[in-house]
Amino acid sequence: MIRWIVVVFLALLLFNGIMPWLQRIGLGKLPGDLRFRWLGREWFLPVTTTLVLSAIASLIAKLI
């Protein structure tokens, strides 16, 4: 279980690090990505971007 926590943590760090680059190519601004303010903070739920990145990762995994 500790391994999965470490893997998820590292994946989130990687995703956070490449997010500015992904936004430059248009990901994170797709229809279906939700941005809203609640309790004085801005919240971002990248639903569509997650689906697109998942589909790309799936295609790469099938090719390899």
N, C-alpha and C positions, 0 to 999 in steps of 0.2 A: 504494500500500500504506500509506503514511503516513496518508492520509485515513481509511482504515478503522480504523487504530489509534486515531486521534483520535476518530472517531465512537464506537467501542466504549468508549473511556475516558470520554467525555462521557455516554454512556448509562448506564454503571455509576455515575457520580457522581449522575446524576439519580435512578436507581433507589435508591441508598443514601440520598439526601435525602428521598425520599417513602416509604421503607419504614416509618417509624413511623406515618404516616397510613394506609398500606395495612394494617398490623397492626390498627389500630383498627376497620377495617371487616371484618376477618376473614381477609384474605389473609396468608399466611405461617404460618397455623395450620391449614391444610387437611390432611385425611388424605393422606398421600403426601409431605408436606414432612418431611424428615428432619433431626433435631437429635441430635447425639451428641457425647460428649467423647472425645477421643483425643489422646494426647501432651500432656495438661494444658491443652488448648484446647477451646473449644466450636466445633463445626462445624455449619453450617446449609446444607442443600441443598434449595432450594425447588422441587422437581420439579413438583408439582401447581400451585402458584402460577404458575410459568413457563408451563405449558400454558394456564391460564385467561387470563393476560395476553396471550399470543400469540393466542388465539382472539378476544379483544376487539379487539386491534389489527388482526387480519385482517378482522373485521366492519366496523370503522371505515374501513379502506382500501377495502373493496368499496363502501361507501356513498358515499364521496367520489369 
